Amino acid sequence: MRNAVLTVVIALSTLAAALAALGSSLPVGIPAVAGSATAAPVAIGAVGSGLLIATAVWSIVRASGIAAAETDQIPRGAGAVLLPGTAEVVDVLAPGARARLLLFVSPGCHACATAIASLDTAEEQLAPFVDVYVIQRLTAGMVDTGSSHSIPASARFALDIGGSLDSALEVGRVAPVGALIGTNGSQAGPLARGSDDVAVLIDSIRALADVTPA
């Protein structure tokens, strides 16, 4: 858009200079254009049009930037999940003292069982760094609110009622999906989709144990 504005201004200014040169022995330039009765209005119009276009473009870009920033913000409370064991509601996207590892699973999902097995193997190494939540979506018509998988003792089983957390992180319907949430409540890195990617995410957190002083 900027280049288009500059091109229009230059083209119209060149046209004004050409008009000023017609029937005149004066050198073509800004002074000659400004002093010409025929070319000056064209030049002034070119500059004025350029300023108007530039102002309009700046306004559009600024409005788009504000709209994008508002769109990127996750609504407050979108990370609220229910812990069936204690009937407690926890916002896993709220800032906190510890990071969180979220694992989204579905009932009867064999790949989810594989991902949970990776959690079970790394349970002791994950504990110092993250709070682990195994999250299952609860939709209308579902009666069973218990976990369909055997989860590690240190992990918390949670229900995403209505799928608000699912929508906030754009998890989608395919499970398992892993998400690392920082202490500021923001998602750290891309989602880990599938049991293999979840295992890689878990291994990356486990690797911290090798580089963090005891």
C-alpha positions as CSV (number, residue, x, y, z in Angstrom):
1,M,0.0,0.0,0.0
2,R,2.8,2.4,0.8
3,N,4.5,1.7,-2.5
4,A,1.3,2.2,-4.4
5,V,0.7,5.6,-2.7
6,L,4.3,6.7,-3.6
7,T,3.9,5.5,-7.2
8,V,0.6,7.5,-7.6
9,V,2.2,10.6,-6.2
10,I,5.3,10.3,-8.3
11,A,3.3,9.6,-11.5
12,L,1.0,12.7,-11.0
13,S,4.0,14.9,-10.1
14,T,5.8,13.7,-13.3
15,L,2.6,14.6,-15.3
16,A,2.6,18.0,-13.7
17,A,6.3,18.5,-14.6
18,A,5.6,17.5,-18.1
19,L,2.7,20.0,-18.4
20,A,4.9,22.7,-17.0
21,A,7.6,21.9,-19.6
22,L,5.2,22.3,-22.6
23,G,5.9,25.5,-24.5
24,S,8.5,26.6,-22.0
25,S,12.3,26.7,-22.1
26,L,12.5,26.5,-18.3
27,P,14.1,23.4,-16.8
28,V,11.7,21.0,-15.4
29,G,11.7,20.7,-11.6
30,I,9.8,21.5,-8.4
31,P,10.2,25.3,-8.7
32,A,9.1,25.3,-12.2
33,V,6.1,23.0,-11.4
34,A,5.1,25.2,-8.4
35,G,5.3,28.4,-10.4
36,S,3.3,27.1,-13.4
37,A,-0.4,28.0,-13.5
38,T,-1.3,24.8,-15.3
39,A,0.9,22.3,-13.4
40,A,0.7,23.6,-9.9
41,P,-2.9,22.5,-9.3
42,V,-2.0,19.0,-10.5
43,A,1.1,18.8,-8.3
44,I,-0.8,20.1,-5.3
45,G,-3.6,17.6,-6.0
46,A,-1.1,14.8,-6.3
47,V,0.5,15.5,-2.9
48,G,-2.9,16.1,-1.2
49,S,-4.3,12.8,-2.6
50,G,-1.2,11.0,-1.5
51,L,-1.6,12.4,2.1
52,L,-5.2,11.4,2.2
53,I,-4.4,7.9,0.9
54,A,-1.5,7.5,3.4
55,T,-3.8,8.6,6.3
56,A,-6.5,6.1,5.2
57,V,-4.0,3.3,4.9
58,W,-2.5,4.1,8.3
59,S,-5.9,4.1,9.9
60,I,-6.8,0.7,8.3
61,V,-3.5,-0.9,9.4
62,R,-3.9,0.5,13.0
63,A,-7.4,-0.7,13.3
64,S,-6.4,-4.2,11.9
65,G,-3.6,-4.3,14.5
66,I,-5.9,-3.5,17.4
67,A,-8.5,-6.0,16.1
68,A,-5.8,-8.7,15.8
69,A,-4.6,-8.1,19.3
70,E,-8.1,-8.3,20.7
71,T,-8.7,-11.6,18.8
72,D,-5.5,-13.1,20.1
73,Q,-6.5,-12.6,23.7
74,I,-8.0,-15.6,25.4
75,P,-11.2,-14.7,27.2
76,R,-10.9,-14.7,31.0
77,G,-12.2,-17.9,32.5
78,A,-11.9,-19.9,29.3
79,G,-9.4,-22.3,31.0
80,A,-11.8,-23.3,33.7
81,V,-12.1,-27.1,34.2
82,L,-13.8,-29.2,36.8
83,L,-12.0,-31.6,39.0
84,P,-14.6,-34.4,39.6
85,G,-12.8,-35.8,42.6
86,T,-13.1,-32.6,44.7
87,A,-15.8,-30.7,42.7
88,E,-13.2,-27.9,42.5
89,V,-13.1,-25.5,39.5
90,V,-9.6,-24.6,38.4
91,D,-8.5,-22.2,35.6
92,V,-5.5,-23.8,34.0
93,L,-4.9,-20.7,31.9
94,A,-4.6,-18.4,34.8
95,P,-1.2,-17.1,35.9
96,G,0.3,-19.3,38.7
97,A,3.4,-20.3,40.5
98,R,4.0,-23.4,38.4
99,A,3.7,-24.3,34.8
100,R,1.1,-26.8,33.7
101,L,1.2,-29.7,31.3
102,L,-2.3,-30.4,29.8
103,L,-3.1,-33.7,28.1
104,F,-6.4,-33.8,26.3
105,V,-7.8,-37.3,26.0
106,S,-11.0,-39.0,24.8
107,P,-12.8,-42.1,26.1
108,G,-11.8,-45.3,24.3
109,C,-8.8,-43.7,22.6
110,H,-5.9,-46.1,22.3
111,A,-3.4,-43.4,21.3
112,C,-4.5,-41.5,24.5
113,A,-3.6,-44.6,26.6
114,T,-0.1,-44.6,25.0
115,A,0.3,-40.9,25.8
116,I,-0.8,-41.5,29.4
117,A,1.8,-44.3,29.6
118,S,4.5,-41.8,28.7
119,L,3.2,-39.6,31.5
120,D,3.3,-42.5,33.9
121,T,6.9,-43.3,33.0
122,A,8.1,-39.7,33.5
123,E,5.9,-39.0,36.5
124,E,8.8,-38.4,39.0
125,Q,10.8,-36.3,36.6
126,L,7.9,-34.1,35.6
127,A,6.7,-33.4,39.2
128,P,9.4,-30.8,40.0
129,F,8.6,-28.7,36.9
130,V,4.9,-28.9,36.0
131,D,1.5,-29.7,37.3
132,V,-0.1,-32.4,35.1
133,Y,-3.7,-32.3,34.1
134,V,-5.4,-35.1,32.1
135,I,-8.4,-33.3,30.5
136,Q,-11.5,-35.0,29.0
137,R,-14.2,-33.0,27.2
138,L,-17.7,-33.2,28.7
139,T,-20.5,-32.6,26.3
140,A,-24.3,-32.7,26.5
141,G,-25.6,-36.2,26.9
142,M,-22.5,-37.6,28.6
143,V,-23.4,-39.4,31.9
144,D,-20.0,-40.8,33.0
145,T,-17.8,-38.1,34.5
146,G,-15.0,-40.4,35.5
147,S,-11.8,-41.0,33.6
148,S,-11.9,-43.8,31.0
149,H,-8.1,-44.2,31.4
150,S,-5.9,-45.0,34.3
151,I,-3.9,-41.9,35.0
152,P,-0.7,-41.3,37.1
153,A,-1.2,-40.6,40.8
154,S,0.3,-37.2,40.6
155,A,-1.8,-36.1,37.6
156,R,-5.2,-34.4,38.1
157,F,-8.1,-35.6,36.1
158,A,-10.3,-32.7,34.9
159,L,-13.4,-32.2,32.8
160,D,-13.6,-29.5,30.1
161,I,-17.3,-28.7,30.4
162,G,-18.7,-27.4,27.2
163,G,-15.3,-27.4,25.5
164,S,-14.3,-23.8,26.4
165,L,-10.7,-24.8,27.1
166,D,-10.7,-26.9,23.9
167,S,-11.9,-23.9,21.9
168,A,-9.5,-21.4,23.6
169,L,-6.4,-23.5,22.7
170,E,-7.9,-24.7,19.4
171,V,-7.3,-28.3,20.3
172,G,-9.8,-29.9,18.0
173,R,-11.5,-33.2,18.1
174,V,-8.5,-35.5,17.6
175,A,-6.8,-36.8,20.7
176,P,-4.4,-37.0,22.4
177,V,-3.1,-33.4,22.4
178,G,-0.6,-32.0,24.8
179,A,-0.2,-28.3,25.7
180,L,2.4,-26.7,27.9
181,I,1.2,-23.6,29.8
182,G,3.7,-21.2,31.4
183,T,3.4,-19.6,34.7
184,N,2.0,-16.5,33.0
185,G,-0.9,-18.5,31.7
186,S,0.2,-18.4,28.1
187,Q,0.7,-21.4,25.8
188,A,4.4,-22.2,25.5
189,G,5.2,-23.6,22.0
190,P,2.8,-25.4,19.6
191,L,0.4,-28.1,20.6
192,A,1.7,-31.7,20.6
193,R,-0.8,-33.7,18.5
194,G,-0.7,-37.4,18.7
195,S,1.0,-39.8,21.1
196,D,4.4,-39.4,19.4
197,D,4.4,-35.6,19.7
198,V,3.2,-35.8,23.3
199,A,6.1,-38.2,24.1
200,V,8.5,-35.7,22.6
201,L,7.0,-32.9,24.7
202,I,7.3,-34.9,27.8
203,D,10.9,-35.8,27.0
204,S,11.7,-32.1,26.5
205,I,10.5,-31.4,30.0
206,R,12.3,-34.4,31.4
207,A,15.5,-33.1,29.9
208,L,15.3,-30.1,32.3
209,A,16.2,-32.5,35.1
210,D,19.6,-33.1,33.5
211,V,20.5,-29.4,33.2
212,T,18.8,-27.9,36.3
213,P,20.9,-27.9,39.5
214,A,19.5,-30.0,42.3
